[in-house]
């Protein structure tokens, strides 16, 4: 596993590996972020408090060695979301891949993986979002580039160019959509994949 780069702001994609996941015959998976003892420190929490809400969340390592994103979503004061994100120190070219993977288990709630890209040297104001259901069983979720929809402050956007994987600048995880109460999402790794073409 090769360390890709670290941000001076302590927010970065942690690891990059050329090793495929041989347990998945339909895809060649490459690990981008492998959660280890220190990796949660490279993630920042962004909750609805930025808009006056009262939701809370944190990311930490479990005793079993995976990351835990947990907290409480409150709908008070027009709130309703909690999130964590990590930002690369420079745009990452992932154009050789078809999309992202996330190895996770959870609490039967709906979560989203969110991507921001870099345009003209600046991070996009909007995010690209794909949703997934996390139950108690560990599963590797796959998100093709076309699964992501552009969103801004909870609103779907139109007339936005397709997701550009050649300049990825930020990856985040969010819970929203009125899912009030406690939540917990367990994460082993985030990766990217190529679809294998049979010869």
Protein Blocks (a to p, Z undefined) as FASTA:
>chain_A
ZZfbdcfklpacfbdcfbdcfklmkbccddfbdcdfklmmmpccddfklnopabdcdddd
dfkopacddddddfehhiaidcdddddfbdcdfklpgbdcdddddehpacdddddddeeh
iacfbdcdddddddfbdcdddddfklpccdeehiacehiacddfklcfbdcdddeehiac
jdddddfbdcdddddddZZ
